Every structure is written in structure tokens, then in C-alpha cells.
């Protein structure tokens, strides 16, 4: 790998803790150049972070008022707007998402922080009915929101800024001290965001950021009894394992991946559908948990659709993610390029027809690939590809397509393209998914909507208002008075 001697160093953001081990090296996925080093926390540093966060939570006099939280978040959003291009360029460099899409990610992150403010401004308790029988006479009951406790958040690499905004922003808004562990491949956007929060006035200790020396130390952080809520975005293997080890009483949410299905009816508007499918499948080189992956198309149009999709795939500009005209960037690591290539070759050997791509373009980039009718037991058909590969399968009737789409242990977002309302409703009702997009791709999302992986795809509901609700308790207060008779 090429080495850049001017690489920036990022210390862990844990007040009073020090790192006595080798820092993590962060490489640009496009060309392998060293872009930064980041300190790693051992067990002592992790315990120090937990002591700091838990101490803040237990000291009710130190809690930040809603007004102060709103001020901090509004100031953070304003500074992010000022630094939009810088944040996007750095996110593109470390994560590989093309600059045009990284700019959109920064805009989403800013909006996510504003959504935290909006949710906090409009959040209200409720009155519980009393005085309706003899037992409840003379009483008034109402609820208020309070922080659940210390939040520990483990994040993923594919949206290095907006995922952090989705985990840290709601914690700050809810009044929870938060410790965030970004992905090892993309920790820099997280570190910049946390420093920005401190810059606008978030007191030390309320948001700490660190990488850990190993999985054992990370597990100790997540499973500590002082953790009130554990937020995880990443692989199912690690997420479900950590959930099984959480301390009694720790709430959690898990966001894993899927193998998003799309059903294309014979009457679908292909002119409208094709660019949406290409965007949904090749955005960020397919490294999105709801990327278009399995497209089930009526046999009358399936091959035509696949061939036209391949033409779009071949037209995409693949390369340096920091360039303004790049449309598809690299995969996060060279090992992922090799894995995707192995899966694609396996499918071709099993009988899939290769219509575009099917090869590595460099150590970092894989060509946008369209496969027609891969074997149902191939890994591209049964597992999350997390690469720039779309598979198209012909079907005879829509119920068969629904059965094929549902024949995996994942259930996240799905889509159907049709001009017929009855077909749209039938598919939407019968597909196993938490959200169905009609005449849109599976990766559609705005940050105030619920976002939930079902079955092996996750646990709980994401989206700013829903995450804030998870990070709070609704405390009921009952007042007894003769004046209430």
C-alpha cells in the first residue's frame, strides 16, 4: 500500500484517558493510501469512558436542559452547513462513496440533526385518564420524557457521517451521555463530528468517541451494566452475538442488512423503472443495506429489462470517489472486491448470464454488474452481496415471484413496479418487508420515516423520531389531591 507521511492523527475522544498501543491506520479504499491514524482504547480506557458517561447520567443536576440541547444541535447543523464541501470530500476519501453522493450524505446529516431539534421541540407527554372510577378518584396522571441512560453506539462504514448523526444526534437530543464506536474503516467523519459538537458547546464527556483494540474490548463496552441503550449498525453475526450478551435491562436496536427484492410486473413503465433500479443497485457500489439486489421480472420483459439495465451499468463512470464526475466508487476493502468477484464467478459457472461487468477494475473497484437468472442457490441469490451487482430473475406469475422474494431469512425494504393498483396492493401486502416502495427503488429513505429490519435483518425501528423514543423513558407522575375530586 502507498503511504502518505502527512497522514493526520486522531486521538480518542475520552476525557482523561490515554492510548498506550499502536494506533489504527486508516486507508483510502480507492488507492490504498494512508490518510490517518486513530488511537485505540483498551479495557482501561473503555472503563474510563463508561465511568464518565454514567457519572454524568447519575448526576441529575448536570443534565442538559432541552433548551441547551436545542442550542447545541442548531449550532452544530449551522457549522456543518458551512463546512459542507470539506465534510463531503473527507467522507468520500475515507469511505469511497462518490463526492456527488457524499454531498447528499452531508445534507442528510444536517437535516438529521435538525430533525432531532424538531422532534425535541414537538415532543410532549400525555395525560392518563383518572377520576373515572372509585379507585382513580382524586388523581391526576401525566407523563414526561427522560433519558434512558448511557447510550453506546456501534456504527458502520457505508455512511460515515449520516449514520453517526442518526445515533449521536438523537442521544444528545434525548439528554443521554453517548459513547460512539465508529467503523474501523471509516472513523474520521465520526471524530470530526464529535469534535464539532464540542466546538459548539457540548460539555466534555457527553459525547465520547473511540475505537477499541479488539472485539473483546468492544464487547465489554456494549455489554456493561451501566449501558442503558445499545445501538448497533453492522453485520448480523456481530450484532446478534452482542445482543445475546447485553446486561439485564439494556435496551437495544440492531440494523443489519438484507437482499432487497424488487418485483417488476409486465405492465411496468420501464423507462421510469430502469434508472431507478440502476441507482438503487449501484449507489455507493451497492454497499447499502437496502440496495436493489434481486429483481424478479415477468418473463415477457425480464431479458429486455436485464439487457437495458446492463447498458446503464456500462455507462456509469467508475473511479476516484473524490472526483466530481465519478458515479461509482470503490468497495471498502480489496478483500471485498475479491469476495464479490468470487460470488459473481460462482453464479456464472452455475448458469447465470453475464450482461455487464463481472470483473475487478482495480484493487479497489468492481465493475457494475448485471446477472441474468443466477441459480437460486448461488450466494448472489441467497446472501447480501454488498457490492455493485444486480440479479434479474424471470417469473411466470406474480405469486411465484412473491414466494421467491420471501424465501430468505431477511426482510427489510422491498419494491414493486406496476401500473395496476390491484397488483401493487397484492405484492405490498404479501411481501415480507417492513417497507414496500411502489414504482420506486428499495433504497429510498428519508430520515423521519421508520426504517426497520425484520427477522434476521434487525431489531427495533430506526429513523430520528423512533430512535429518540428508544433513548428515552416515558415517566408517569400521579398526583393525589382532594382538589381533583
C-alpha positions in Angstrom: 0.0 0.0 0.0 1.1 3.5 -0.7 2.0 5.5 2.4 1.3 9.2 2.9 3.7 10.6 5.5 1.4 13.6 6.1 -1.5 11.4 7.4 -3.4 13.1 10.2 -3.6 11.7 13.7 -6.9 11.5 15.6 -6.8 10.8 19.4 -9.7 9.1 21.1 -12.2 11.5 22.5 -12.3 10.2 26.1 -11.5 12.9 28.6 -8.6 11.8 30.9 -7.8 8.6 29.0 -4.7 7.8 27.1 -3.7 5.2 24.5 -0.7 3.0 25.1 -0.9 0.9 22.0 -0.4 1.1 18.3 -3.0 3.4 16.6 -5.3 2.1 13.9 -4.3 3.0 10.3 -7.0 4.3 8.0 -6.5 3.8 4.3 -8.3 5.3 1.3 -10.3 2.4 -0.3 -9.7 3.8 -3.8 -5.9 3.8 -3.9 -4.8 2.3 -0.6 -3.0 5.5 0.6 -2.7 6.0 4.3 -4.9 9.0 5.2 -4.9 8.9 9.0 -4.1 7.1 12.2 -6.6 6.8 15.1 -5.9 5.9 18.8 -7.5 2.8 20.1 -9.0 2.3 23.5 -8.0 -0.7 25.7 -10.1 -2.0 28.6 -8.9 0.7 31.0 -9.8 3.5 28.6 -13.3 1.9 27.9 -14.0 1.7 31.6 -13.0 5.3 32.0 -15.4 6.3 29.2 -18.2 4.4 30.9 -17.4 5.9 34.3 -17.5 9.4 32.8 -20.8 8.8 30.9 -22.5 7.0 33.8 -21.4 9.7 36.3 -23.0 12.3 34.1 -26.2 10.4 33.9 -26.4 9.7 37.6 -25.8 13.4 38.4 -29.3 14.8 37.7 -28.1 18.4 38.4 -25.6 18.0 35.5 -28.3 17.1 32.9 -28.5 19.4 29.9 -31.8 21.3 29.6 -33.9 20.8 26.4 -33.2 24.4 25.6 -29.4 23.8 25.9 -29.6 20.7 23.8 -31.5 22.5 21.1 -28.9 25.3 21.1 -26.1 22.9 20.7 -27.7 20.9 17.9 -28.8 24.0 16.0 -25.2 25.4 16.2 -23.8 22.0 15.0 -26.1 22.0 12.0 -25.1 25.5 11.1 -21.4 24.7 11.2 -21.9 21.6 9.2 -23.6 23.7 6.6 -20.6 26.0 6.5 -18.2 23.0 6.1 -20.4 21.0 3.8 -17.8 20.6 1.0 -15.0 19.8 3.4 -17.0 17.2 5.2 -18.2 15.6 2.0 -14.7 15.4 0.5 -13.3 13.8 3.6 -16.2 11.3 3.8 -15.6 10.4 0.1 -11.9 9.9 0.7 -12.3 7.6 3.7 -15.4 5.7 2.7 -15.3 5.6 -1.1 -18.8 7.0 -1.7 -18.6 9.3 -4.7 -18.4 13.0 -4.0 -21.8 13.7 -5.6 -23.4 11.3 -3.2 -21.2 12.3 -0.2 -22.5 15.8 -0.6 -26.0 14.4 -0.4 -25.0 12.5 2.7 -23.8 15.6 4.4 -27.1 17.4 3.6 -28.9 14.4 5.0 -26.8 14.5 8.2 -27.5 18.2 8.6 -31.2 17.5 8.1 -31.0 14.6 10.6 -29.7 17.0 13.3 -32.5 19.4 12.5 -35.0 16.6 12.8 -33.6 15.9 16.3 -34.4 19.5 17.2 -37.8 19.4 15.6 -38.6 16.2 17.5 -37.5 17.6 20.8 -39.5 20.8 20.2 -42.7 18.9 19.5 -42.3 16.1 21.9 -45.0 16.0 24.6 -46.2 13.8 27.4 -49.8 12.7 27.7 -52.5 12.6 30.3 -53.5 9.2 31.6 -57.3 9.0 32.4 -58.1 9.3 36.1 -61.3 10.1 38.1 -63.2 7.6 36.1 -63.9 5.1 38.9 -63.6 5.0 42.7 -60.0 3.7 42.6 -58.8 6.6 40.4 -60.8 9.4 42.1 -58.9 12.5 43.2 -55.9 11.9 41.0 -54.2 13.4 38.0 -51.7 11.4 36.0 -49.4 12.6 33.2 -46.1 11.5 31.6 -42.8 13.2 30.9 -39.8 12.1 28.8 -36.4 11.5 30.5 -33.2 10.0 29.1 -32.9 6.2 29.3 -29.3 6.3 30.4 -25.9 5.9 28.8 -26.1 5.2 25.0 -23.4 3.1 23.4 -23.4 3.2 19.6 -21.5 1.0 17.2 -21.7 2.3 13.6 -21.0 1.0 10.1 -18.7 2.2 7.3 -21.1 2.9 4.5 -22.5 6.2 5.6 -19.7 7.5 7.8 -21.3 10.8 8.7 -25.0 10.3 8.5 -25.1 7.1 10.5 -23.2 8.8 13.3 -25.7 11.7 13.1 -28.5 9.1 13.4 -27.0 7.6 16.5 -25.3 10.5 18.3 -27.8 13.3 17.3 -30.9 11.5 19.0 -28.8 10.7 22.1 -27.8 14.3 22.5 -31.4 15.5 21.9 -32.7 12.9 24.3 -30.3 14.0 27.0 -28.2 10.8 27.1 -24.5 10.7 27.5 -23.2 8.7 24.5 -20.1 6.7 23.6 -19.8 6.0 19.9 -17.5 3.5 18.2 -17.3 4.2 14.5 -16.4 1.6 11.9 -12.6 0.9 11.9 -12.5 1.5 8.1 -14.2 5.0 8.4 -13.7 6.6 11.8 -12.7 10.0 10.7 -16.1 11.6 9.9 -17.2 10.5 13.4 -14.2 12.1 15.1 -14.8 15.3 13.2 -18.5 15.4 14.1 -17.9 14.8 17.8 -15.2 17.5 17.9 -17.7 19.8 16.1 -20.2 19.1 18.9 -17.6 20.1 21.5 -16.8 23.2 19.5 -20.3 24.4 19.7 -20.6 23.8 23.4 -21.4 20.2 24.2 -19.7 19.7 27.6 -16.8 17.2 27.8 -18.0 13.6 28.4 -21.5 13.9 27.0 -20.2 12.5 23.7 -17.1 10.3 23.6 -15.7 8.6 20.5 -13.2 5.7 20.4 -12.0 2.7 18.5 -11.2 -0.4 20.6 -8.1 -2.6 20.5 -10.1 -5.7 19.7 -13.6 -7.3 19.7 -13.3 -8.4 23.3 -12.9 -4.8 24.5 -15.7 -3.7 22.2 -18.0 -6.4 23.7 -17.1 -5.3 27.2 -18.2 -1.8 26.3 -21.5 -2.8 24.8 -22.4 -5.3 27.5 -21.5 -3.3 30.6 -24.3 -3.0 33.1 -24.0 0.8 33.0 -25.3 0.9 29.4 -29.0 2.0 29.1 -29.3 1.6 25.3 -27.1 -0.1 22.7 -27.4 1.0 19.1 -25.8 -1.3 16.6 -25.4 -0.9 12.8 -23.3 -3.7 11.2 -23.1 -7.4 10.5 -25.7 -9.8 11.7 -23.1 -12.1 13.2 -21.7 -9.5 15.5 -25.0 -7.7 16.2 -26.9 -10.8 17.3 -23.9 -12.1 19.3 -23.6 -8.8 21.2 -27.4 -8.7 21.8 -27.2 -12.1 23.5 -24.7 -10.8 25.9 -26.3 -7.5 26.9 -26.7 -6.7 30.6 -30.2 -7.2 32.0 -32.3 -4.1 31.3 -30.2 -2.8 28.5 -32.4 -1.8 25.5 -31.1 -2.2 22.0 -31.7 -1.7 18.3 -29.9 -3.7 15.6 -29.7 -2.7 12.0 -28.2 -5.4 9.7 -28.5 -6.0 6.0 -30.8 -7.7 3.6 -31.1 -8.9 0.0 -33.7 -6.4 -1.2 -36.2 -7.8 -3.7 -38.0 -5.9 -6.5 -40.9 -7.3 -8.4 -41.5 -5.9 -12.0 -44.9 -6.6 -13.5 -45.2 -7.0 -17.3 -47.1 -3.6 -17.5 -44.4 -1.7 -15.6 -43.1 1.6 -17.0 -39.6 0.5 -17.8 -38.5 4.0 -18.9 -39.1 5.2 -15.4 -38.0 2.0 -13.6 -34.6 1.4 -15.2 -32.8 4.5 -13.9 -34.3 3.9 -10.5 -33.1 0.3 -10.4 -29.6 1.3 -11.6 -29.4 4.0 -8.9 -30.7 1.7 -6.2 -28.3 -1.1 -7.1 -25.1 0.7 -7.9 -25.3 3.7 -5.5 -22.2 3.5 -3.3 -21.1 0.4 -5.2 -24.0 -1.5 -3.8 -22.8 -1.1 -0.2 -26.2 -0.2 1.3 -28.3 -2.4 3.4 -31.4 -1.9 1.2 -29.6 -1.9 -2.2 -31.5 -3.3 -5.2 -30.2 -6.9 -5.4 -32.8 -9.4 -6.6 -35.1 -8.2 -9.4 -37.9 -10.6 -10.2 -39.3 -9.6 -13.6 -42.2 -11.0 -15.6 -40.8 -13.4 -18.2 -42.3 -11.3 -21.0 -40.0 -8.4 -20.2 -37.2 -10.0 -18.0 -34.4 -10.3 -20.5 -35.2 -7.0 -22.2 -35.1 -5.3 -18.7 -31.8 -7.0 -17.8 -30.2 -6.1 -21.1 -31.2 -2.4 -20.8 -30.1 -2.4 -17.2 -26.7 -3.7 -18.3 -26.4 -0.8 -20.8 -26.9 1.7 -18.0 -24.4 -0.2 -15.9 -21.8 0.0 -18.6 -22.3 3.8 -18.9 -21.5 4.6 -15.3 -18.2 6.2 -14.5 -16.2 4.2 -12.0 -13.2 5.6 -10.2 -11.8 8.1 -7.7 -14.6 9.0 -5.3 -13.2 12.5 -4.7 -13.7 13.4 -8.4 -17.0 15.3 -9.1 -17.9 13.2 -12.1 -17.4 9.7 -10.5 -20.7 7.8 -10.2 -19.5 4.5 -8.7 -16.5 4.4 -6.3 -14.5 1.6 -4.7 -15.5 -1.1 -2.3 -14.4 -0.5 1.2 -11.5 -3.1 1.1 -9.6 -5.1 -1.5 -10.8 -8.3 0.2 -14.4 -7.2 -0.6 -13.5 -6.8 -4.3 -12.2 -10.4 -4.2 -15.3 -11.7 -2.4 -17.7 -10.1 -4.9 -15.7 -11.4 -7.8 -15.8 -14.9 -6.3 -19.6 -14.8 -5.9 -20.1 -13.5 -9.4 -17.9 -16.2 -11.0 -19.7 -18.8 -9.0 -23.0 -17.6 -10.3 -21.7 -17.6 -13.9 -20.3 -21.1 -13.6 -23.8 -22.2 -12.3 -25.5 -20.9 -15.4 -26.1 -17.1 -14.9 -25.8 -15.0 -18.0 -23.3 -12.1 -17.5 -24.6 -9.0 -19.2 -22.3 -6.3 -17.8 -19.3 -6.0 -15.6 -18.3 -9.2 -13.9 -14.7 -8.2 -13.2 -12.5 -6.1 -10.9 -11.3 -2.9 -12.5 -8.6 -2.4 -9.9 -7.7 -3.5 -6.4 -10.5 -1.2 -5.1 -13.2 -1.1 -7.8 -15.5 -3.7 -9.3 -17.4 -3.1 -12.5 -21.2 -2.5 -12.1 -22.5 -6.0 -12.9 -25.9 -7.4 -14.2 -26.5 -11.1 -14.0 -29.5 -12.8 -15.7 -31.1 -15.7 -14.0 -28.5 -16.9 -11.5 -29.0 -20.2 -9.8 -31.4 -19.9 -6.8 -28.8 -21.5 -4.5 -25.9 -19.2 -5.6 -24.6 -16.8 -3.0 -25.7 -13.8 -5.1 -29.2 -15.2 -4.7 -29.2 -16.1 -1.1 -26.9 -13.7 0.7 -26.4 -9.9 0.8 -24.0 -9.0 -1.9 -23.0 -5.6 -0.6 -21.4 -4.9 -4.0 -22.3 -3.4 -7.4 -24.3 -6.5 -8.6 -27.9 -6.7 -9.6 -29.5 -10.1 -10.4 -32.6 -10.4 -12.7 -34.8 -13.5 -12.5 -37.8 -14.2 -14.8 -41.1 -15.4 -13.3 -44.3 -16.8 -14.7 -46.8 -15.3 -12.3 -46.6 -12.7 -9.5 -47.4 -15.1 -6.7 -44.4 -17.2 -7.7 -42.3 -14.1 -7.6 -43.5 -13.2 -4.1 -42.6 -16.7 -2.9 -39.1 -16.4 -4.3 -38.7 -12.9 -2.8 -39.8 -14.2 0.6 -37.6 -17.3 0.5 -34.7 -15.8 2.6 -34.3 -15.1 6.3 -34.0 -11.3 5.6 -36.8 -8.8 5.5 -36.1 -5.1 5.1 -37.2 -2.9 2.3 -38.7 -4.1 -1.0 -40.3 -2.7 -4.1 -42.9 -3.4 -6.9 -43.2 -1.7 -10.3 -46.6 -1.9 -11.9 -49.3 0.3 -13.4 -52.1 -1.8 -11.8 -53.3 -0.9 -8.3 -54.5 -4.4 -7.5 -51.1 -5.8 -8.3 -49.4 -3.1 -6.2 -51.6 -3.9 -3.2 -51.3 -7.6 -3.6 -47.5 -7.5 -3.7 -47.3 -4.9 -0.9 -49.5 -7.0 1.4 -47.7 -10.3 0.8 -44.0 -9.4 0.6 -42.0 -9.9 3.8 -40.7 -6.5 4.4 -41.0 -3.5 6.7 -41.5 -1.1 3.9 -42.7 -1.5 0.3 -41.9 1.1 -2.4 -44.3 1.2 -5.2 -42.7 2.4 -8.5 -39.5 3.3 -6.7 -36.3 1.5 -5.8 -35.7 -0.3 -2.5 -33.1 2.2 -1.2 -35.5 5.1 -0.9 -35.3 6.7 2.5 -35.9 10.0 4.3 -34.7 10.3 7.8 -38.0 10.9 9.6 -39.6 7.7 8.3 -39.4 4.4 10.2 -36.6 2.2 9.0 -36.6 -1.3 10.3 -35.0 -4.6 9.5 -37.2 -7.6 10.3 -36.3 -11.2 11.1 -32.5 -11.6 10.6 -32.3 -8.1 9.2 -32.5 -6.4 12.5 -34.4 -5.4 15.6 -36.2 -2.2 16.5 -37.0 0.8 14.4 -34.6 3.4 13.1 -35.4 7.0 11.9 -34.8 10.1 14.0 -38.1 10.2 16.0 -38.1 6.5 16.6 -34.5 6.4 17.8 -35.2 9.3 20.1 -38.2 7.4 21.6 -35.9 4.4 22.2 -33.4 6.5 24.0 -36.0 7.9 26.5 -38.4 6.6 29.1 -41.9 7.9 29.5 -42.2 8.5 33.2 -45.6 8.7 34.7 -46.4 11.1 37.6 -49.6 10.6 39.6 -50.8 13.4 41.8 -53.4 12.8 44.5 -55.4 15.8 45.8 -58.8 16.5 47.2 -58.9 19.4 44.7 -59.1 16.8 42.0 -62.2 15.0 43.2 
